[in-house]
Amino acid sequence: MDNNLKKQIAVNTFANYVLTISRFITQIFLTRILFLNLGEVSYGFWALLWSIFGYSLLLDFGFGTSVQKYSAEVTVTGDYEKYNRQISTVITSYALMSSLIVIATLVMSQLLTKLFIFPEGTDVIYYRRVFIFFGLGAALTFPSGAFTEILRGINKIYLRNLVKFITLILNFAGIIIIFKLGYGLLELAIFSIIINLSSNLIMAALCFKMLPKMRIVPKFFQLKMLKEVISFSIFAYLIMFSNIIIFKTDQIVLGLMLGITAITVYQIASRSANMLLQFTHQFQETLTPVAAALHKDGQHGRLRRILFNSNRIIAVTSTLLFIILTALIKPVLLVWLEIDPANPQYAETYNSIIHIAYIMNISIYLLLLFRSGSSKVLLMTGSHKFLSYVAISESIMNVGFSILFIKLLGVVGVAIGTLIPNIILGIFVVFPRAAKYSQISIRETVSRIYLPTAIICLLPLIFVGYINYRIPLPQWHFITIVWVSSLMALLYLIPAWFIMITKDERHGFILNLRKLLHR
């Protein structure tokens, strides 16, 4: 990897983690604020809204990945004439697809009580109004989402993150003000629409500034170009379609089979897994444009090295957060959301919440360890068909297992339905394919990445096991969580420095740190 490429990846990854840490902190407070202010039904409906309208991404048809790919390629080829036709075709298609979101919103709003189980006495008219506003806002925002992908494609992720950081702060402040003024779910939905649309429009302005030759004009729309875009995007679409089913369908299935309140249980229990995914996903995100550009330039050897090293970095970062979140899940839920096993309110749901949290943490960890980084590289290097077949298989298995296990185990069954296909496809399908591409055997990958990672976990796990034994759950506080997790991180990172990082990498890191301090 040359210095410019290293610098690009480093800057974008740093920007990703700044945004993620900021999001991590704000979500800790926002989840508590939303959960305690909205109440059980409204919080479950809020989660359901995001799940249902997450399906609007299906109208993307994989074009977002194509936009990212074409934007990365134009930085190499400089062929803006073709690029402008591609981008104009995609965004014009998005604008046309927005009308379908409007129609679906109006139809579903009239079927809410027939589709989902609401508790008796619920003001369904109010929730229908919220649904309509949120859906129309999703339709309005949908076309402008392409500009996020353009910034990713041209490796200006740090600019995208700057906009998202400002949006994050404004969103946090806005939600607090909404509840302080005594407003509720409807005002929250309207505010969410305004803030997201504003963010996308600012990113659009940045795209035009960074790519002054870019032109988006409806007359550039071409059916021939649409077919060309679809030839790649259809496989990216199948992957996205399957991921939406995997990550968005659980809440809908629960709403259909067990009711809105079951969504709240599942949503709260899976928050730690979502944080694990978001926090460790940021490095992988920088790989996609880099992989597209290097593959286009024929630098396959460098791509293989990047794939192996990225999996090593992912293993180190994801494992640290996984062991902290999983080992401390009970005190975290107690301090964070006041979920106390001694509280009669949670007498029936506490064990389900804890079991779901453990299962979802394991599922996301396996996803990160065996699939996420490899999939980003393989997607842009000719394996998009393979990944689409994997994703379709997983989505079918996920829905099937979820429905089966809900009937047997209730809400916990949804988490198990997510875990099983993840284990099968991640470890036995995607992982071997990535090892083959990187030309490093599975045995070598295990011995150089996964086994050392397991070894450096031993000290922090022994430590936290002792602490959990000595400190009863009611005695945990925020400060306790901070110092325990900090010591766990220290006990993990010291051996990781010597075991997971090579001598040359340590030397380079120290040298760069000295230069930075000298400046």
C-alpha positions as CSV (number, residue, x, y, z in Angstrom):
1,M,0.0,0.0,0.0
2,D,1.6,3.3,-1.0
3,N,1.6,6.3,1.3
4,N,-1.3,8.2,-0.4
5,L,-3.6,5.1,-0.2
6,K,-2.6,4.5,3.4
7,K,-3.3,8.2,4.2
8,Q,-6.7,8.0,2.4
9,I,-7.8,4.9,4.4
10,A,-6.4,6.3,7.6
11,V,-8.2,9.7,7.3
12,N,-11.5,8.1,6.3
13,T,-11.3,5.5,9.0
14,F,-10.4,8.1,11.6
15,A,-13.4,10.2,10.4
16,N,-15.6,7.1,10.6
17,Y,-14.6,6.4,14.1
18,V,-15.0,10.0,15.3
19,L,-18.6,9.9,13.9
20,T,-19.2,6.4,15.3
21,I,-18.0,7.3,18.8
22,S,-20.1,10.5,18.7
23,R,-23.1,8.4,17.5
24,F,-22.3,5.8,20.1
25,I,-22.4,8.4,22.9
26,T,-25.5,10.1,21.6
27,Q,-27.4,6.8,21.1
28,I,-26.7,5.8,24.7
29,F,-28.6,8.9,25.8
30,L,-31.2,9.0,23.0
31,T,-32.2,5.4,23.5
32,R,-32.8,6.1,27.1
33,I,-34.6,9.4,26.3
34,L,-36.9,7.8,23.7
35,F,-37.6,4.7,25.7
36,L,-38.5,6.6,28.9
37,N,-40.5,9.4,27.1
38,L,-42.4,7.5,24.4
39,G,-43.5,4.6,26.4
40,E,-43.7,1.0,25.5
41,V,-46.2,1.2,22.6
42,S,-44.9,4.4,21.0
43,Y,-41.3,3.2,21.2
44,G,-42.2,-0.1,19.6
45,F,-44.1,1.8,16.8
46,W,-41.1,4.1,16.3
47,A,-38.9,1.0,15.8
48,L,-41.5,-0.5,13.5
49,L,-41.5,2.7,11.4
50,W,-37.8,2.5,10.7
51,S,-38.1,-1.2,9.9
52,I,-41.0,-0.8,7.5
53,F,-39.6,2.2,5.6
54,G,-36.2,0.6,5.6
55,Y,-37.8,-1.5,2.9
56,S,-38.0,1.7,0.7
57,L,-34.3,0.9,0.1
58,L,-35.5,-2.0,-2.1
59,L,-36.5,0.7,-4.6
60,D,-32.8,1.5,-4.8
61,F,-32.4,-1.7,-6.9
62,G,-28.7,-1.7,-5.9
63,F,-28.0,1.6,-7.7
64,G,-26.4,3.0,-4.6
65,T,-23.6,0.5,-4.8
66,S,-23.3,1.2,-8.6
67,V,-23.1,5.0,-7.9
68,Q,-20.3,4.3,-5.4
69,K,-18.5,2.1,-7.9
70,Y,-18.8,4.5,-10.8
71,S,-17.8,7.4,-8.7
72,A,-14.6,5.5,-7.6
73,E,-13.9,4.6,-11.3
74,V,-14.3,8.1,-12.7
75,T,-11.5,9.3,-10.4
76,V,-9.3,6.8,-12.3
77,T,-10.7,7.1,-15.9
78,G,-11.8,10.8,-16.0
79,D,-14.7,9.8,-18.3
80,Y,-17.3,12.4,-17.0
81,E,-19.4,12.1,-20.1
82,K,-20.3,8.5,-19.4
83,Y,-20.4,9.2,-15.6
84,N,-22.9,12.0,-16.0
85,R,-25.2,9.7,-17.9
86,Q,-24.9,7.0,-15.3
87,I,-25.6,9.3,-12.3
88,S,-28.4,11.2,-14.1
89,T,-30.1,7.9,-15.0
90,V,-29.8,6.6,-11.4
91,I,-31.2,9.8,-9.7
92,T,-34.0,10.2,-12.2
93,S,-35.0,6.6,-11.5
94,Y,-34.9,7.4,-7.8
95,A,-37.3,10.3,-8.3
96,L,-39.7,8.1,-10.2
97,M,-39.5,5.4,-7.5
98,S,-40.5,7.9,-4.8
99,S,-44.0,7.8,-6.1
100,L,-44.2,4.1,-5.2
101,I,-43.3,5.0,-1.6
102,V,-46.1,7.5,-1.5
103,I,-48.6,4.9,-2.8
104,A,-47.4,2.2,-0.4
105,T,-47.6,4.7,2.6
106,L,-51.2,5.6,1.9
107,V,-52.3,2.0,1.4
108,M,-50.5,0.6,4.5
109,S,-51.8,3.5,6.7
110,Q,-55.3,2.2,6.2
111,L,-54.3,-1.4,7.0
112,L,-52.3,-0.8,10.2
113,T,-54.8,-2.5,12.6
114,K,-55.2,-5.4,10.3
115,L,-51.5,-6.0,9.9
116,F,-50.2,-5.3,13.4
117,I,-51.4,-6.1,16.9
118,F,-52.0,-2.9,19.0
119,P,-52.9,-3.0,22.7
120,E,-56.5,-2.3,23.5
121,G,-57.3,1.4,23.9
122,T,-54.5,2.6,21.6
123,D,-55.3,5.8,19.6
124,V,-54.9,4.2,16.2
125,I,-55.8,7.3,14.3
126,Y,-52.8,9.1,15.8
127,Y,-50.4,6.4,14.9
128,R,-51.9,6.3,11.3
129,R,-51.2,10.0,11.1
130,V,-47.6,9.5,12.2
131,F,-47.2,6.7,9.7
132,I,-48.4,8.9,6.8
133,F,-46.1,11.8,7.7
134,F,-43.1,9.5,8.1
135,G,-43.8,7.7,4.8
136,L,-44.2,10.9,2.8
137,G,-41.0,12.2,4.3
138,A,-39.2,9.0,3.3
139,A,-40.4,9.5,-0.3
140,L,-39.2,13.1,-0.3
141,T,-35.8,12.1,1.1
142,F,-35.2,9.0,-1.1
143,P,-33.7,10.5,-4.3
144,S,-31.1,12.6,-2.4
145,G,-29.6,9.6,-0.8
146,A,-27.4,9.0,-3.9
147,F,-25.1,11.9,-2.9
148,T,-23.9,9.9,0.2
149,E,-22.8,7.2,-2.1
150,I,-21.0,9.6,-4.4
151,L,-18.9,11.0,-1.5
152,R,-18.1,7.4,-0.5
153,G,-17.1,6.5,-4.0
154,I,-14.7,9.4,-4.4
155,N,-13.1,8.6,-1.1
156,K,-14.4,11.8,0.6
157,I,-15.9,9.8,3.5
158,Y,-14.6,12.4,5.9
159,L,-16.7,15.1,4.3
160,R,-19.8,12.9,4.5
161,N,-19.0,12.2,8.1
162,L,-18.6,15.9,8.9
163,V,-22.1,16.6,7.6
164,K,-23.4,13.6,9.5
165,F,-21.7,14.7,12.7
166,I,-23.3,18.1,12.6
167,T,-26.7,16.4,11.8
168,L,-26.1,14.1,14.7
169,I,-25.7,17.0,17.2
170,L,-28.7,18.9,15.8
171,N,-30.8,15.7,15.9
172,F,-29.8,15.1,19.5
173,A,-30.6,18.6,20.6
174,G,-33.8,18.7,18.6
175,I,-35.2,15.5,20.2
176,I,-34.5,16.8,23.7
177,I,-36.3,20.0,22.8
178,I,-39.3,18.1,21.4
179,F,-39.8,16.2,24.7
180,K,-39.0,19.3,26.8
181,L,-41.8,21.1,25.0
182,G,-44.2,18.2,25.7
183,Y,-44.4,17.0,22.1
184,G,-44.6,13.4,21.1
185,L,-44.2,10.8,18.3
186,L,-45.8,12.9,15.5
187,E,-43.5,15.9,16.0
188,L,-40.5,13.5,16.3
189,A,-41.3,11.9,12.9
190,I,-41.6,15.4,11.2
191,F,-38.4,16.5,12.8
192,S,-36.6,13.3,11.7
193,I,-37.7,14.0,8.1
194,I,-36.5,17.6,8.0
195,I,-33.1,16.8,9.6
196,N,-32.4,13.9,7.2
197,L,-33.4,15.8,4.1
198,S,-31.3,18.8,5.1
199,S,-28.3,16.5,5.6
200,N,-28.6,15.0,2.1
201,L,-29.0,18.4,0.4
202,I,-25.8,19.6,2.1
203,M,-24.0,16.5,0.8
204,A,-25.3,17.2,-2.7
205,A,-23.7,20.6,-2.6
206,L,-20.4,19.1,-1.5
207,C,-20.6,16.5,-4.4
208,F,-21.0,19.3,-7.0
209,K,-18.1,21.2,-5.4
210,M,-15.8,18.1,-5.4
211,L,-16.8,17.0,-8.9
212,P,-17.2,20.3,-10.8
213,K,-17.7,18.3,-14.1
214,M,-20.6,16.3,-12.7
215,R,-23.9,17.1,-14.3
216,I,-27.3,15.7,-13.2
217,V,-29.9,16.4,-15.8
218,P,-33.1,14.4,-16.4
219,K,-32.5,14.5,-20.2
220,F,-29.3,12.4,-19.7
221,F,-31.6,9.5,-18.6
222,Q,-31.1,6.6,-21.0
223,L,-32.8,3.2,-21.0
224,K,-29.6,1.8,-22.5
225,M,-27.6,3.2,-19.6
226,L,-30.2,1.9,-17.1
227,K,-29.6,-1.6,-18.5
228,E,-25.9,-1.2,-18.1
229,V,-26.3,0.0,-14.5
230,I,-28.6,-2.8,-13.7
231,S,-26.2,-5.4,-15.1
232,F,-24.0,-4.8,-12.0
233,S,-26.5,-3.4,-9.6
234,I,-28.9,-6.3,-9.8
235,F,-26.5,-8.5,-7.7
236,A,-25.8,-5.6,-5.3
237,Y,-29.6,-5.2,-5.1
238,L,-30.1,-8.9,-4.2
239,I,-27.5,-8.5,-1.4
240,M,-29.1,-5.3,-0.2
241,F,-32.6,-6.9,-0.4
242,S,-31.4,-9.8,1.6
243,N,-29.8,-7.6,4.2
244,I,-33.0,-5.6,4.6
245,I,-34.9,-8.8,5.2
246,I,-32.3,-10.0,7.8
247,F,-32.0,-6.7,9.7
248,K,-35.5,-5.2,9.2
249,T,-37.9,-8.1,9.1
250,D,-37.5,-9.3,12.7
251,Q,-39.4,-6.3,14.0
252,I,-42.2,-6.8,11.4
253,V,-42.5,-10.5,12.1
254,L,-42.7,-9.8,15.8
255,G,-45.4,-7.1,15.2
256,L,-47.4,-9.5,13.1
257,M,-47.1,-12.5,15.4
258,L,-46.6,-11.2,18.9
259,G,-47.6,-7.5,18.9
260,I,-46.0,-4.1,19.1
261,T,-44.8,-4.5,22.7
262,A,-42.7,-7.6,21.6
263,I,-40.8,-5.2,19.2
264,T,-39.8,-3.1,22.2
265,V,-38.3,-6.1,24.0
266,Y,-36.4,-7.2,20.9
267,Q,-35.3,-3.6,20.1
268,I,-33.9,-2.9,23.5
269,A,-32.2,-6.3,23.8
270,S,-30.4,-5.9,20.4
271,R,-29.1,-2.4,21.0
272,S,-25.7,-3.6,22.2
273,A,-25.4,-5.7,19.1
274,N,-26.3,-2.7,16.9
275,M,-23.6,-0.7,18.7
276,L,-21.1,-3.5,18.1
277,L,-21.9,-3.5,14.4
278,Q,-21.8,0.3,14.0
279,F,-18.6,0.8,15.9
280,T,-16.6,-1.9,14.1
281,H,-18.2,-1.4,10.7
282,Q,-16.4,1.9,10.1
283,F,-13.0,0.5,8.9
284,Q,-14.7,-1.9,6.5
285,E,-16.7,1.0,4.9
286,T,-13.4,2.6,3.6
287,L,-12.5,-0.7,1.9
288,T,-15.3,-0.5,-0.8
289,P,-14.1,2.5,-2.8
290,V,-10.4,1.4,-2.4
291,A,-11.3,-2.1,-3.7
292,A,-13.2,-0.7,-6.7
293,A,-10.4,1.6,-7.7
294,L,-7.6,-1.0,-7.2
295,H,-9.5,-3.7,-9.1
296,K,-10.2,-1.3,-11.9
297,D,-6.4,-0.5,-12.0
298,G,-5.5,-4.2,-12.0
299,Q,-3.6,-4.1,-8.7
300,H,-4.8,-7.5,-7.5
301,G,-1.8,-8.3,-5.3
302,R,-2.3,-5.1,-3.2
303,L,-6.0,-6.0,-2.9
304,R,-5.2,-9.4,-1.5
305,R,-2.9,-7.9,1.1
306,I,-5.5,-5.3,2.0
307,L,-8.1,-8.1,2.5
308,F,-5.9,-10.0,4.9
309,N,-4.8,-7.0,6.9
310,S,-8.3,-5.6,7.1
311,N,-9.6,-8.9,8.5
312,R,-6.8,-8.8,11.1
313,I,-7.8,-5.2,12.1
314,I,-11.5,-6.1,12.2
315,A,-10.7,-9.1,14.5
316,V,-8.8,-7.0,17.0
317,T,-11.3,-4.1,17.2
318,S,-14.5,-6.2,17.1
319,T,-13.3,-8.7,19.7
320,L,-12.5,-6.0,22.3
321,L,-15.9,-4.4,22.1
322,F,-17.7,-7.8,21.9
323,I,-16.2,-9.1,25.2
324,I,-16.9,-5.8,27.0
325,L,-20.5,-5.5,25.8
326,T,-21.3,-9.2,26.3
327,A,-19.6,-9.6,29.7
328,L,-21.2,-6.4,31.1
329,I,-24.7,-6.6,29.4
330,K,-26.6,-6.9,32.7
331,P,-25.1,-3.9,34.5
332,V,-25.2,-1.9,31.2
333,L,-28.9,-2.5,30.8
334,L,-29.5,-1.7,34.5
335,V,-27.6,1.6,34.5
336,W,-28.5,2.6,31.0
337,L,-32.2,1.8,30.7
338,E,-33.2,1.0,34.3
339,I,-33.9,-2.6,33.3
340,D,-33.8,-4.2,36.7
341,P,-34.6,-7.9,37.3
342,A,-36.0,-6.8,40.7
343,N,-38.6,-4.5,39.1
344,P,-42.0,-6.2,38.6
345,Q,-42.3,-4.5,35.3
346,Y,-39.7,-6.8,33.9
347,A,-40.6,-9.9,35.7
348,E,-41.8,-11.7,32.5
349,T,-39.4,-10.1,30.0
350,Y,-36.0,-9.8,31.8
351,N,-34.7,-13.2,30.9
352,S,-35.8,-12.8,27.3
353,I,-34.0,-9.5,27.0
354,I,-30.8,-10.9,28.4
355,H,-30.9,-14.0,26.2
356,I,-31.6,-12.0,23.1
357,A,-28.7,-9.6,23.9
358,Y,-26.3,-12.5,24.2
359,I,-27.5,-14.2,21.0
360,M,-27.5,-11.0,18.9
361,N,-24.0,-10.0,20.2
362,I,-22.6,-13.4,19.2
363,S,-24.4,-13.2,15.8
364,I,-23.0,-9.7,14.9
365,Y,-19.6,-10.7,16.2
366,L,-19.5,-13.7,13.8
367,L,-20.7,-11.5,11.0
368,L,-17.9,-9.0,11.6
369,L,-15.2,-11.7,12.1
370,F,-15.9,-13.9,9.1
371,R,-17.8,-11.9,6.6
372,S,-18.0,-8.1,6.7
373,G,-14.5,-7.0,5.6
374,S,-14.2,-9.9,3.1
375,S,-17.6,-9.1,1.6
376,K,-16.7,-5.4,1.0
377,V,-13.7,-6.4,-1.1
378,L,-15.2,-9.4,-2.8
379,L,-18.2,-7.3,-3.9
380,M,-16.1,-5.0,-5.9
381,T,-13.7,-7.6,-7.4
382,G,-16.0,-9.9,-9.4
383,S,-17.7,-11.9,-6.7
384,H,-21.0,-10.0,-6.6
385,K,-22.9,-13.0,-8.0
386,F,-21.6,-15.3,-5.3
387,L,-22.4,-12.8,-2.6
388,S,-25.9,-12.3,-3.9
389,Y,-26.6,-16.0,-3.8
390,V,-25.2,-16.1,-0.2
391,A,-27.4,-13.2,0.8
392,I,-30.6,-14.7,-0.7
393,S,-29.9,-18.0,1.0
394,E,-29.4,-16.2,4.3
395,S,-32.6,-14.1,4.1
396,I,-34.7,-17.2,3.3
397,M,-33.1,-19.1,6.2
398,N,-33.5,-16.1,8.5
399,V,-37.2,-15.7,7.9
400,G,-37.9,-19.4,8.0
401,F,-36.0,-20.1,11.2
402,S,-37.4,-16.9,12.9
403,I,-41.0,-17.9,12.2
404,L,-40.3,-21.5,13.4
405,F,-38.5,-20.5,16.6
406,I,-41.0,-17.7,17.5
407,K,-43.7,-20.4,17.7
408,L,-41.4,-22.6,19.9
409,L,-39.6,-20.0,22.0
410,G,-41.4,-16.6,21.6
411,V,-39.4,-13.4,21.0
412,V,-36.1,-15.1,21.7
413,G,-36.7,-17.3,18.7
414,V,-36.2,-14.3,16.3
415,A,-32.6,-13.9,17.6
416,I,-31.9,-17.6,17.1
417,G,-33.3,-17.4,13.6
418,T,-30.7,-14.7,12.8
419,L,-27.8,-16.6,14.4
420,I,-28.1,-20.0,12.8
421,P,-27.8,-18.9,9.1
422,N,-25.1,-16.4,10.0
423,I,-23.0,-19.3,11.5
424,I,-23.6,-21.6,8.5
425,L,-22.9,-19.1,5.7
426,G,-20.2,-17.0,7.4
427,I,-17.9,-19.8,8.6
428,F,-18.5,-22.4,5.9
429,V,-19.2,-20.4,2.8
430,V,-17.9,-16.7,2.8
431,F,-14.8,-17.3,4.9
432,P,-13.4,-20.1,2.6
433,R,-14.1,-18.0,-0.5
434,A,-12.2,-15.0,1.0
435,A,-9.3,-17.2,2.0
436,K,-9.1,-18.5,-1.5
437,Y,-9.1,-15.0,-3.0
438,S,-6.4,-13.8,-0.6
439,Q,-4.3,-16.9,-1.4
440,I,-3.9,-17.5,2.3
441,S,-5.1,-20.9,3.6
442,I,-7.8,-21.2,6.2
443,R,-5.3,-22.8,8.6
444,E,-2.9,-19.9,8.2
445,T,-5.7,-17.4,8.7
446,V,-6.8,-19.1,11.8
447,S,-3.3,-19.4,13.2
448,R,-2.3,-15.8,12.3
449,I,-5.6,-14.0,13.1
450,Y,-8.2,-15.9,15.1
451,L,-6.0,-18.0,17.5
452,P,-3.9,-15.0,18.6
453,T,-7.2,-13.0,19.1
454,A,-8.5,-15.7,21.3
455,I,-5.3,-15.7,23.4
456,I,-5.4,-12.0,24.1
457,C,-9.0,-12.3,25.3
458,L,-8.0,-14.5,28.3
459,L,-6.8,-11.9,30.7
460,P,-9.8,-9.5,30.4
461,L,-12.3,-12.4,30.5
462,I,-10.7,-13.8,33.7
463,F,-10.7,-10.3,35.2
464,V,-14.4,-9.5,34.3
465,G,-15.5,-12.9,35.5
466,Y,-13.9,-12.2,38.9
467,I,-15.5,-8.7,39.1
468,N,-19.0,-10.0,38.2
469,Y,-18.6,-12.5,41.0
470,R,-17.5,-9.9,43.6
471,I,-19.9,-7.1,42.7
472,P,-23.6,-7.8,43.0
473,L,-25.7,-6.4,40.1
474,P,-27.6,-3.8,42.3
475,Q,-24.2,-2.2,43.3
476,W,-23.2,-1.4,39.7
477,H,-23.1,2.3,38.6
478,F,-21.9,4.2,35.6
479,I,-18.5,4.8,37.2
480,T,-18.2,1.0,37.9
481,I,-18.9,0.2,34.3
482,V,-16.3,2.8,33.1
483,W,-13.4,1.6,35.2
484,V,-14.1,-2.1,34.7
485,S,-14.4,-1.7,30.9
486,S,-11.3,0.5,30.9
487,L,-9.2,-2.2,32.7
488,M,-10.6,-4.8,30.4
489,A,-9.5,-2.8,27.4
490,L,-6.0,-2.3,28.9
491,L,-5.6,-6.0,29.7
492,Y,-6.6,-6.7,26.1
493,L,-4.6,-4.1,24.2
494,I,-1.2,-4.6,25.9
495,P,-0.9,-8.3,24.7
496,A,-2.5,-7.3,21.4
497,W,0.3,-4.8,20.8
498,F,2.9,-7.5,20.9
499,I,0.9,-10.5,19.5
500,M,-1.3,-9.0,16.8
501,I,0.9,-6.2,15.4
502,T,4.2,-7.0,13.7
503,K,7.5,-5.4,14.7
504,D,7.6,-3.3,11.6
505,E,4.1,-2.0,12.2
506,R,4.9,-1.1,15.8
507,H,8.0,0.7,14.6
508,G,6.0,2.6,12.0
509,F,3.3,3.5,14.4
510,I,5.8,4.9,17.0
511,L,7.7,6.8,14.3
512,N,4.5,8.4,13.0
513,L,3.4,9.2,16.5
514,R,6.7,11.0,17.2
515,K,6.3,13.0,14.0
516,L,2.8,14.0,15.0
517,L,3.9,15.0,18.5
518,H,6.9,16.9,17.0
519,R,4.5,18.9,14.8
